[in-house]
Amino acid sequence: MSHEYDFSKGKRGAIVPTMGKTRITIRLDDEVLRWFRAQVHSVGGGNYQSLINLALREHVKKSTEPLEETLRRILREEFRGEPGRVRRKTPMKKTALRKKVVSG
């Protein structure tokens, strides 16, 4: 068989390089890895490494977000309301609003 094939110029690794991605070695806590694998398993399968990449990408996006955008996003999330919460049609008076904020 050695007469039929010449691997002297062969290279190790993937045949087609993945553009925009770099292979690295990373150490993650066991519980973190278990959580990501469980998330993928709960939806019927997939790639937990892609899910980790997506989570990191979202974190980077939010970390580099300008302060004004962060505040707008948080306010939108807060004013969107919780399920079952009744939104007021008329604005609260300032004194009532202060009492509500102070009382929690």
N, C-alpha and C positions, 0 to 999 in steps of 0.2 A: 504494500500500500504506500510506503514512503516514496516509491518511484513514480507514483501517479500524481501526487499532490506536492506542491512546493509552498510551504508556509514561511519561508525565510523573510518575506517582506510583509507578513501579516502584522496587524496591530490589534491590541486588546481593547475591549470596550464596545460600546454600542456602534452598530453599523451606521446608523443615521444619527448625527448629533441633534439634540433638542435645542432649538433656537430660543434664547431668552431664559434659559434655566441652567443652573449650575448644580452639579451633584456635590453634596457636602456630607460630612458626618456630624451629627448633633446628638447631644445627650439630653433627653427629656425625662422628667419625673415619671415613674411608673403610673401614678394615678392620673396624670395628664394624658398620657398615651392611652390608658384604659378608657378615659372619658371620650376621646376622639373616636376610638374604635367602636365604642358602644353607640355613639351617635350615628356612625355609618351603618352599623348593624341594624339599628332601630328603623332605618328607612329602607332596609332591604338590600344593602350592599353598596359598594362604591370604594373609593380610595380615601383612606383616612389621611394620607399625606396631602392630597389635594385640599381636604378640609382644613388641615393645619395651615397650609399656604394661604387659603382664603381668609382665615382668621387673622393671620399676620398682616395680610394686605389691608384688611379693614382697620386694624389697629394703626398701621402706618398712615392710612388715609385720614383717620380721625386725629392722629397726633400732629400731622402737618397742616391741619385745618386752621385757618385764621380764627382768632378769638371771636370775631363778630359772627362768623359762620357757626362756630361751636355754640354760642349763645342762642342763635336763631334755631338751631336744630334742637337744643334742649327745651327751649320754650315751646316749639311746635309739639314735641313729644309730651310735654307736661299739659298743654292746653288741649291736646287731642282728646283727653278725658279717659277715665277708666270705665270698663264695662259696667253698666247699670247706674252710672253717675248722671244725675240730671244737670244739664247746663242751664245757667240762668239766662233768660231772655233779656232782662234789664240789668244794667250794671249795678253792682253793690255800691252803697254809699261808702265814703272813705272811712268813717268810723266803724262801720260793720266789717269792712275789709280788714282794718287794723286788728279788731277783736278776733277775727277768724285766723289771721296770721299768727297772732300772739298765742292764742289758745291751741294752735296746732291743727 
